[in-house]
Amino acid sequence: MSNKVTTRFAPSPTGFMHIGNLRTALYSYLLAKSQGGNFILRIEDTDQERLVEGAVDVILDTLKATGISYDEGPLVGGEHGPYIQSERLPIYREYAEKLIDGGHAYYCFCSKERLDSLKDENGIGGYDGHCREMNYTSEDAARHKAEGGHVVIRQKMPEEGKTSYVDMVYGEVEIDHSELRDQVLIKDDGYPTYNFCHIIDDYLMGVTHVVRGNEYLTSTPKYCLLYDAFNWERPTYVHLPLLMGKDEEGKVSKLSKRHGAVSFQDLVNDGFLPEAIVNYIALLGWCPKDTNQEFFTMDELKENFSIDGLSKSPAVFDYEKLKWFNSEYIKKLPDDIYEAKALPILDEICEAHINTKKLAALLHTRISYFNEIREMSAFVTSRLPMSLELYTNKKNKTNPENCKEVLEDCLPLLEAVDEWDNDTLFAVLKDYAASKEKKAGAVMWAVRIAVGRQSVTPGGATELMEVFGKNESIERIKLAIQELS
């Protein structure tokens, strides 16, 4: 096996890219790149029944969007191709037959009905080794198959002793052979199982480090037995901590759709930035050494990543924490890039008289993801129900009565304004406050509530009036006076 660190990401094209899969891809990539090694993409499509059309494109697009580039794989090629498992079937058959010749595997002719009979009332069961000592030959298998029979190749597990390996995160893992059952390597349809083909591919592609979720922690001894059967050097195993989710009540359980968007594409569709998603996911189970830094570019992640920073403890995907990360990334976006994402949303939901460019600017530092613009602009796209209690503000000593007076005084002043911009409007209201010996804050409060119709708005009274334009602002102030009467 090469001394050069080589890792791989081997997703099944069965739908969108789950956050857990993306984290596995990211850690595999960072492990290789932090050591100056190679990163391989391989498509594991041997479970033909679960394939989803277009899912390979989703995988490729996700890796491109997140900046996870691969050295070998589909589209880019490489010396170990092909990189789609359904194109490698003769390779798996060849190595399965080598195992049979070496006494480590055998043909099994058991029918589906017989296998079903071995299951208990809960549908759980294990193979009983019925064909283990039958010594069927390849000719027997071909004949049985031609007659319509069921033929698979099974791994012959040792019946005594134990197998162990050392995982880089969890330490030594051991399993007693009495717990193992003779697993299928080649299915009846000629396709290999994951349990077999990934071993063959990892070896032939020179993979030195296997990074995957800890659901495979106790299955790995079976894979080690296959390496041993071929007299191949085992790779280094790195199993990642479980990924949990937190619901609105703060309860933690295995990450699922009830916790919110759990696929990369869903998050992007909601308006999360790929670089923010990657940064946050990088910290779900890994802690950088010798720094309290939270914000990382991809190059900085490559520089800082190390296996000893991985945790055994489950990592919690906190949607609120991701929102905070994303909001910080949005704040740092240049205005032109921000507007390219924000304005299409505002142009879709706002009427023509709304100054969407101004509204976008007010929201720039206030949103945590782009689709939040829809929610935060509700007071603009419709006139919200009014509660007169909103006019009461202890700090500014306002109440519905004195706010009504302010609005009635300001209405004709505002109707006379020609240059409808923030600076002009601010000067008009400030001069009015001074002439009446009123606090400017009290005047602004009355106008802001009248125009915005809610207690918290992204901007002050005059900024909001610039957003609404003159006609809508005047109409809202007239409506407010009517309500206060």
Beta strands, then each sheet from edge to edge (+ up, - down):
strand 1: 6-9
strand 2: 38-41
strand 3: 105-108
strand 4: 152-155
strand 5: 162-167
strand 6: 171-176
strand 7: 184-186
strand 8: 209-213
strand 9: 236-240
strand 10: 243-246
strand 11: 252-254
strand 12: 315-317
sheet 1: 1+ 2+
sheet 2: 3+ 4- 7+
sheet 3: 5+ 6-
sheet 4: 8+ 9+
sheet 5: 11+ 10- 12-
end
